[in-house]
């Protein structure tokens, strides 16, 4: 007849079995993690020597090719694309009110107009300084010529010819300066007209986009309002259902629990 195991011995055997199961479970988890890591690494590295495509056909190479293609696009076309992207960006986010969108466009126009006016003012100042320098240099040159000529002994005829020649040079010089100034003013007027025409065309383009944006904004606002109303209505209905369920429970007579009898 076998003797029953002592309680301490039986408990020790159960603990050993539990430890063994824990170790096996841990090893199994480690194995799964290692296999997953190796699989993910193989997918990340992609094909090696037996790659299906050359590196030049990779997506990275394609993205670099797109940037290279953009460099080959004429500057005027890139400018038009950038302007279109700016306009699209203004009317793509329905979270802003139409007035905010218009303010942003107006702010951008004002900034560009200020830059243009500053450039025109700077160009006018530089032109004025250049003409003044030319006049100062010309006046000094005439004075030097007269000073040098006055030291010579010449006949009255030579003297008259000399001063007539200086007067002719003076008239030609100032006529040339006036021609340059008129050309500068004409060029400035053309640049301002071109700028105003450009701003006008962009404003017309924006106004058309803004009308469509305002319509979509109001439709989206109404849709959000309807969704909010539906959510509130559903919440109210659920609350009413809960109130009805609890109301039936409240109407029931309370159950009085009898005190436990002592032993």
C-alpha positions as CSV (number, residue, x, y, z in Angstrom):
1,X,0.0,0.0,0.0
2,X,1.5,3.3,-1.1
3,X,1.7,6.2,1.2
4,X,0.2,9.5,0.1
5,X,2.6,12.2,-0.9
6,X,3.3,14.8,1.7
7,X,1.5,18.2,1.1
8,X,4.8,20.1,0.7
9,X,6.1,17.6,-1.9
10,X,2.9,17.7,-3.9
11,X,3.0,21.5,-3.9
12,X,6.6,21.6,-5.1
13,X,5.8,19.3,-8.0
14,X,2.9,21.5,-9.1
15,X,5.1,24.6,-9.0
16,X,7.8,22.9,-11.1
17,X,5.2,22.0,-13.7
18,X,4.0,25.6,-13.7
19,X,7.5,27.0,-14.1
20,X,8.2,24.6,-17.0
21,X,5.0,25.7,-18.8
22,X,6.0,29.3,-18.3
23,X,9.5,28.7,-19.7
24,X,8.1,26.9,-22.8
25,X,5.6,29.7,-23.4
26,X,8.4,32.3,-23.1
27,X,10.6,30.4,-25.6
28,X,7.7,30.1,-28.0
29,X,7.0,33.8,-27.9
30,X,10.7,34.6,-28.4
31,X,10.8,32.3,-31.5
32,X,7.7,34.0,-33.0
33,X,9.2,37.5,-32.4
34,X,12.5,36.4,-34.1
35,X,10.7,35.0,-37.1
36,X,8.6,38.1,-37.5
37,X,11.7,40.3,-37.2
38,X,13.5,38.3,-39.9
39,X,10.5,38.4,-42.2
40,X,10.1,42.1,-41.8
41,X,13.8,42.7,-42.4
42,X,13.7,40.7,-45.6
43,X,10.7,42.7,-46.8
44,X,12.4,46.0,-45.9
45,X,15.7,45.1,-47.7
46,X,13.9,44.0,-50.8
47,X,15.5,41.8,-53.5
48,X,19.2,41.5,-53.4
49,X,21.4,40.1,-56.2
50,X,18.3,38.6,-57.8
51,X,16.3,41.9,-57.8
52,X,13.5,42.1,-60.3
53,X,14.2,45.7,-61.3
54,X,17.3,47.9,-61.4
55,X,17.9,50.7,-58.9
56,X,17.2,53.2,-61.7
57,X,13.6,52.1,-61.8
58,X,12.9,52.4,-58.1
59,X,10.3,54.8,-56.7
60,X,13.0,57.0,-55.3
61,X,14.6,57.3,-58.7
62,X,11.2,58.2,-60.1
63,X,10.7,61.0,-57.6
64,X,14.1,62.4,-58.4
65,X,13.2,62.2,-62.1
66,X,10.1,64.2,-61.4
67,X,12.2,67.0,-59.8
68,X,14.5,66.9,-62.7
69,X,11.5,67.2,-65.1
70,X,10.3,70.3,-63.1
71,X,13.7,71.9,-63.7
72,X,13.2,71.5,-67.4
73,X,9.8,73.2,-67.4
74,X,10.0,76.8,-68.6
75,X,10.0,79.4,-65.9
76,X,6.7,80.9,-67.1
77,X,5.0,77.5,-66.9
78,X,6.4,76.9,-63.4
79,X,5.1,80.3,-62.4
80,X,1.6,79.5,-63.7
81,X,1.6,76.2,-61.9
82,X,2.7,77.8,-58.6
83,X,0.0,80.4,-58.9
84,X,-2.6,77.8,-59.6
85,X,-1.4,75.8,-56.6
86,X,-1.7,79.0,-54.5
87,X,-5.3,79.7,-55.7
88,X,-6.3,76.1,-55.1
89,X,-4.8,76.2,-51.6
90,X,-7.0,79.2,-50.8
91,X,-10.3,77.4,-51.5
92,X,-9.4,73.8,-50.6
93,X,-10.0,74.1,-46.8
94,X,-13.7,74.4,-45.9
95,X,-12.9,75.1,-42.3
96,X,-12.4,78.8,-42.9
97,X,-15.2,81.2,-43.6
98,X,-15.4,82.9,-47.0
99,X,-14.5,86.3,-45.4
100,X,-11.3,84.8,-44.0
101,X,-10.3,83.4,-47.4
102,X,-10.9,86.8,-49.1
103,X,-8.9,88.5,-46.4
104,X,-6.0,86.2,-47.0
105,X,-6.1,86.9,-50.8
106,X,-6.4,90.6,-50.2
107,X,-3.5,90.5,-47.8
108,X,-1.4,88.7,-50.3
109,X,-2.3,91.3,-53.1
110,X,-1.5,94.2,-50.8
111,X,1.9,92.7,-49.9
112,X,2.7,92.2,-53.6
113,X,1.5,95.7,-54.4
114,X,3.7,97.1,-51.6
115,X,6.7,95.2,-53.0
116,X,6.0,96.5,-56.5
117,X,5.7,100.1,-55.3
118,X,8.9,99.8,-53.3
119,X,10.7,98.4,-56.4
120,X,9.4,101.2,-58.6
121,X,10.4,103.8,-56.0
122,X,13.9,102.3,-55.7
123,X,14.2,102.2,-59.5
124,X,13.2,105.9,-59.8
125,X,15.7,106.9,-57.1
126,X,18.5,105.0,-58.8
127,X,17.6,106.5,-62.2
128,X,17.5,110.0,-60.6
129,X,20.9,109.5,-59.0
130,X,22.4,108.2,-62.2
131,X,21.1,111.2,-64.2
132,X,22.4,113.6,-61.5
133,X,25.9,111.9,-61.6
134,X,25.9,112.2,-65.4
135,X,25.0,115.9,-65.2
136,X,27.6,116.6,-62.5
137,X,30.3,114.8,-64.6
138,X,29.3,116.6,-67.8
139,X,29.2,120.0,-66.0
140,X,32.7,119.4,-64.6
141,X,34.0,118.3,-67.9
142,X,32.7,121.5,-69.6
143,X,34.3,123.6,-66.8
144,X,37.6,121.8,-67.3
145,X,37.5,122.4,-71.0
146,X,36.7,126.1,-70.6
147,X,39.5,126.4,-68.0
148,X,42.0,124.8,-70.3
149,X,40.9,126.8,-73.3
150,X,41.0,130.1,-71.4
151,X,44.8,129.6,-70.9
152,X,45.3,129.6,-74.7
153,X,45.8,132.6,-76.9
154,X,43.3,132.1,-79.7
155,X,41.5,134.3,-82.2
156,X,37.9,135.5,-81.7
157,X,36.8,133.2,-84.4
158,X,38.3,130.2,-82.7
159,X,36.9,131.3,-79.4
160,X,33.4,131.6,-80.9
161,X,33.7,128.2,-82.5
162,X,34.9,126.7,-79.3
163,X,32.0,128.0,-77.2
164,X,29.5,127.2,-80.0
165,X,30.7,123.6,-79.9
166,X,30.3,123.5,-76.1
167,X,26.8,124.9,-76.4
168,X,26.0,122.2,-79.0
169,X,27.3,119.5,-76.7
170,X,25.3,120.9,-73.8
171,X,22.1,120.8,-75.8
172,X,22.8,117.3,-77.1
173,X,23.5,116.1,-73.5
174,X,20.3,117.5,-72.0
175,X,18.3,116.3,-75.0
176,X,19.7,112.8,-74.5
177,X,18.9,113.0,-70.8
178,X,15.3,114.0,-71.5
179,X,15.1,111.1,-74.0
180,X,16.3,108.7,-71.3
181,X,13.9,110.2,-68.7
182,X,11.0,109.9,-71.1
183,X,11.9,106.3,-71.9
184,X,12.2,105.5,-68.2
185,X,8.8,107.0,-67.5
186,X,7.2,105.1,-70.4
187,X,8.8,101.9,-69.1
188,X,7.5,102.6,-65.6
189,X,4.0,103.2,-66.9
190,X,4.1,99.9,-68.8
191,X,5.3,98.0,-65.8
192,X,2.6,99.5,-63.6
193,X,-0.1,98.9,-66.2
194,X,1.1,95.3,-66.6
195,X,1.1,94.8,-62.8
196,X,-2.4,96.3,-62.5
197,X,-3.7,94.1,-65.3
198,X,-2.1,91.1,-63.7
199,X,-3.7,91.8,-60.3
200,X,-7.0,92.5,-62.0
201,X,-7.0,89.1,-63.8
202,X,-6.0,87.3,-60.7
203,X,-8.7,89.1,-58.7
204,X,-11.3,88.0,-61.3
205,X,-10.0,84.4,-61.1
206,X,-10.2,84.5,-57.3
207,X,-13.7,86.0,-57.4
208,X,-14.9,83.1,-59.5
209,X,-13.3,80.5,-57.2
210,X,-14.6,82.4,-54.2
211,X,-18.2,82.2,-55.3
212,X,-17.9,78.5,-55.7
213,X,-16.1,78.2,-52.4
214,X,-18.8,80.3,-50.6
215,X,-21.5,77.9,-52.0
216,X,-19.6,74.8,-50.9
217,X,-18.9,76.4,-47.5
218,X,-22.6,77.0,-46.9
219,X,-23.5,73.5,-48.1
220,X,-20.9,72.0,-45.8
221,X,-22.0,74.2,-42.9
222,X,-25.6,73.1,-43.4
223,X,-24.5,69.4,-43.6
224,X,-22.5,69.7,-40.4
225,X,-25.5,71.4,-38.7
226,X,-27.8,68.6,-39.9
227,X,-25.4,66.0,-38.6
228,X,-25.3,67.7,-35.2
229,X,-29.0,67.9,-35.0
230,X,-29.3,64.2,-35.9
231,X,-26.7,63.3,-33.2
232,X,-28.6,65.4,-30.6
233,X,-31.9,63.8,-31.6
234,X,-30.4,60.3,-31.4
235,X,-28.9,61.1,-28.0
236,X,-32.3,62.4,-26.8
237,X,-34.1,59.3,-28.1
238,X,-31.6,57.1,-26.3
239,X,-32.0,59.1,-23.1
240,X,-35.8,58.7,-23.4
241,X,-35.4,54.9,-23.8
242,X,-33.2,54.7,-20.7
243,X,-35.7,56.8,-18.8
244,X,-38.5,54.5,-19.8
245,X,-36.6,51.5,-18.8
246,X,-35.7,52.9,-15.4
247,X,-39.2,54.3,-14.9
248,X,-40.6,50.8,-15.1
249,X,-38.1,49.7,-12.5
250,X,-38.9,52.6,-10.2
251,X,-42.7,51.8,-10.3
252,X,-42.1,48.3,-9.0
253,X,-42.6,47.9,-5.2
254,X,-39.3,47.6,-3.4
255,X,-38.3,44.2,-2.1
256,X,-37.8,44.1,1.6
257,X,-35.1,41.8,2.6
258,X,-35.8,39.8,5.8
259,X,-33.1,40.0,8.5
260,X,-30.9,36.9,8.7
261,X,-31.9,34.6,11.5
262,X,-29.2,33.9,14.0
263,X,-27.9,30.3,14.5
